[in-house]
């Protein structure tokens, strides 16, 4: 294995660790950037990555953070929808004009 390939493997591990740390902090743009750079490095590798087991463990941590955030967001959106419906019902019972519908979208 050449020195360049060894440095590439170290960079891949470093990018994966950085992505896992960023995911724990909710810094999703940083996670995407790290995985993009890591993908480019992996595509150019001539030999298998020696630390594949560690990479998979870190990838699983990132996936766990993503799943947790998805559940939290789905819960919050459900609560927001229920609150909006309650407010609309209250507004209608009080005889006010129905308010315009507000749409919330999240780009994941």
Wavefront OBJ file of the C-alpha trace (Angstrom):
o trace
v 0.000 0.000 0.000
v 1.443 3.374 -0.985
v 1.790 6.358 1.315
v -0.890 8.161 -0.693
v -3.323 5.277 -0.170
v -2.534 5.246 3.575
v -3.205 8.993 3.798
v -6.405 8.464 1.819
v -7.576 5.866 4.309
v -6.731 8.172 7.203
v -8.697 10.955 5.490
v -11.656 8.627 4.998
v -11.666 7.720 8.701
v -11.245 11.390 9.700
v -14.123 12.473 7.433
v -16.343 9.732 8.845
v -15.520 10.707 12.429
v -16.180 14.364 11.619
v -19.524 13.426 10.040
v -20.524 11.448 13.138
v -19.610 14.379 15.407
v -21.496 16.826 13.179
v -24.558 14.549 13.176
v -24.524 14.464 16.970
v -24.618 18.277 16.907
v -27.302 18.445 14.223
v -24.961 20.059 11.695
v -26.435 18.305 8.669
v -24.689 20.419 6.016
v -21.342 19.391 7.501
v -22.446 15.744 7.527
v -23.368 15.935 3.835
v -20.079 17.621 2.963
v -18.026 15.003 4.827
v -19.856 12.133 3.157
v -19.459 13.772 -0.258
v -15.712 14.115 0.227
v -15.486 10.612 1.656
v -17.343 9.212 -1.346
v -14.873 10.835 -3.711
v -11.944 9.366 -1.782
v -13.517 5.903 -1.613
v -14.162 5.933 -5.361
v -10.473 6.641 -6.033
v -9.062 3.992 -3.664
v -7.027 1.202 -5.246
v -7.107 -1.067 -2.190
v -9.853 -1.896 0.308
v -10.153 0.353 3.315
v -8.524 -1.318 6.322
v -10.755 0.411 8.841
v -14.036 -0.647 7.191
v -15.429 -1.994 10.469
v -14.832 1.316 12.232
v -16.350 3.197 9.302
v -19.482 1.059 9.491
v -19.807 1.681 13.240
v -19.525 5.433 12.702
v -21.983 5.257 9.801
v -24.444 3.491 12.087
v -24.066 6.285 14.655
v -24.881 8.843 11.951
v -27.904 6.780 10.865
v -29.102 6.612 14.474
v -28.878 10.403 14.762
v -30.783 10.820 11.494
v -33.540 8.444 12.630
v -33.837 10.254 15.954
v -34.131 13.637 14.258
v -36.712 12.268 11.817
v -38.859 11.018 14.702
v -38.545 14.331 16.552
v -39.432 16.329 13.433
v -42.414 14.122 12.654
v -43.643 14.551 16.230
v -43.181 18.311 16.135
v -44.940 18.600 12.786
v -47.829 16.517 14.130
v -48.085 18.734 17.182
v -47.933 21.876 15.026
v -50.709 20.558 12.808
v -52.902 19.707 15.807
v -52.280 23.150 17.334
v -53.097 24.879 14.057
v -56.349 22.921 13.784
v -57.296 23.774 17.386
v -56.583 27.450 16.753
v -58.636 27.425 13.556
v -61.535 25.789 15.424
v -61.297 28.347 18.203
v -61.158 31.181 15.715
v -64.244 29.865 13.915
v -66.177 29.457 17.210
v -65.373 33.035 18.086
v -66.855 34.136 14.761
v -63.696 35.382 13.115
v -62.773 35.041 9.502
v -60.808 31.906 8.747
v -57.137 32.679 8.495
v -55.088 31.794 5.463
v -53.464 28.385 5.502
v -49.806 28.402 6.404
v -47.664 25.686 4.882
v -44.424 24.506 6.467
v -41.923 22.506 4.484
v -38.650 20.996 5.576
v -35.820 20.205 3.232
v -33.969 17.211 4.586
l 1 2 3 4 5 6 7 8 9 10 11 12 13 14 15 16 17 18 19 20 21 22 23 24 25 26 27 28 29 30 31 32 33 34 35 36 37 38 39 40 41 42 43 44 45 46 47 48 49 50 51 52 53 54 55 56 57 58 59 60 61 62 63 64 65 66 67 68 69 70 71 72 73 74 75 76 77 78 79 80 81 82 83 84 85 86 87 88 89 90 91 92 93 94 95 96 97 98 99 100 101 102 103 104 105 106 107 108
